[in-house]
Each structure stands twice: as structure tokens, then as C-alpha cells.
Amino acid sequence: MLSIVEGLLLFVAVSESVLGVLGNGFIGLVNCINCVKNKKISTLSLILTGLASSRFCLIWIITTDAYVRLFSPDMYLSGDLSQYIAYLWIIMNQSSVWFATSLSIFYFLKIANFSHCIFLWLKGHINKILLLLMGCLPISWLFTFPNITMPFINNIMKNRNTTGLITMQKSEYFINQILFSIGTLLVFILCLITCFLLITSLWKHNRRMQLNGTGFRDPSREAHIKAMKILVSFIILFILYFVGTAIQISIDTMPKNKLLYIFGMTTTILYPCGHSFILILGNSKLKQASLRVLKLLKC
């Protein structure tokens, strides 16, 4: 049985999951409809669809993992289900962070103003750069694939040395989680650099306007601020996501604590849920589509 505090936290986590599924499903659906209407897919639509799809799956994986851990712990510990879920989470987590970083680079190259030749070259080849970056995602999956096949190998080895294997599985599982988290952090650092450069561009732009005596309300500045809000919110939510994930992973190496695990889950789901609604409010097409849906629901 769950305590009152655990029940309340679980209710919050489930509510976040439902909202996250609806928000990311809405983003993916709107972009797919626009692609069918226009008979072409833009780079931004591809990034948003990939981001929404990966987060949609990520929320289901986190929710499934929590349900099995809390209500069917025997099934979770009896087989390789924990490893299947863990490695599926790794793939979706990599995809989510990769697409989010691609989105931040897109905003940076589209909005920022620098006169450096390297930046100008990147800005002129923005579509190729982003497609190359997203093309690296399957390569990262190739490095992940050998670890996904480990449960099948373990099934064969179980009959030979059960005790030694269980010890090896726990230590190997924990090490793999740390290594893949570090790999995700490297991509996240790239997003931090992009955000810092965008702040620098905004500061330089404001200084130029002050020197020229131009008013502060101009399209370029507003575009900078809108992009900054999206990027900063992503950074804050991802830090919370990383903290929540660290809590959930650490549960496997310490005595079971349901309250701590549910708290980690609640913190983790804030990222794929909250950022999806920030993207909807920050994108004019998604915002207009959401307003139309709300009008239909009111009728």
C-alpha cells in the first residue's frame, strides 16, 4: 500500500504523464498534418516531430517502468524486464536530447547575428548541418545496440552461473547507465554553448540599438527573447530531468524507497511534459492550432 504522500506524488506524476502524452501527441499530429497539406517537410517540422515522438515514447517507458516497479516488483526482478525497459529508455532519451539540441541549434543559426566567417558558413548551410546532426543519432543507436542484446545473452548464461551473473548484471547495468548519461550530457553541453552564444548575440544586438538610438521593441530582439525563453526553459527542465533520473537510477543500488522513487519519477516527467507546452506557446502555428482545438472543445 502507498502512503498519503506517495499517493499524492503518484497522482501528480500520472497527471504530468497524461498532459505530456497529449502535448507531444498534439505537436506530432499538427506537424504531420501540415506536411501532408504542404506536400513537403521542413527542417523545423522534422525536428519538432522527432522531438515529440521521442518524448511521447519516453513518457510511456517511464510510466511503464514505474507501474511495474511499484505494483509488480516480483515480475520486475524475476527476469530481464528491467534491462529491456532501461535500454529502451536509453534510446528514447538519446533521441529526445538529440532532437532538442538540434532545435536549439536551429534557433541559434536562424536568429543570432555574428559576423564571423564560420558562423556565416553554418548559417548558409543550416539544413545540411541539422540533417548531419540528426544523422548522427542512428550512429549512437549502433553503439547502444550491443547493450540491448545483453539480456538475450544473459538468458543463455543464467543456467551456468546464476549468482555470479546477478552480481555482474547489477554492476554492469549501473556502469552502462552512467556511461550513457555522460554521453547525453555531452550533447546537452552543446545546447548550453548554443544558449550562451544566443545570449551574447542578444546583448550585442541591444548595445547596437542603444548606440543607434533605436527603440527596444523590434522584431529581431523579440525573436531573440522568444528563442531564449524556449532554450532556458529546456535547460532548467532538463537539469530537473537529470536529477530525477539520477534518483531513479540510484534506487537500484540502495534499499528500496518508494517515496524517493516516486519523487524522482515526478521530477523526471516534468521535462517531456512541461517543455512540450512551452514549444506550443512559442510556435505560432502550434499556438493557433491549439487555440482552434480549445474553441472546438468549448462548443
Secondary structure, 3 states (H helix, E strand, C coil): CCCHHHHHHHHHHHHHHHHHHHHHHHHHHHHHHHHHHHCCCCHHHHHHHHHHHHHHHHHHHHHHHHHHHHHCHHHHHHCCHHHHHHHHHHHHHHHHHHHHHHHHHHHHHHHCCCCCHHHHHHHHCHHHHHHHHHHHHHHHHHHHHHHHCHHHHHHHHCCCCHHHHHHHHHHHHHHHHHHHHHHHHHHHHHHHHHHHHHHHHHHHHHHHHHHHCCCCCCHHHHHHHHHHHHHHHHHHHHHHHHHHHHHHHHHHHCCCCHHHHHHHHHHHHHHHHHHHHHHHHHCHHHHHHHHHHHHHHHC
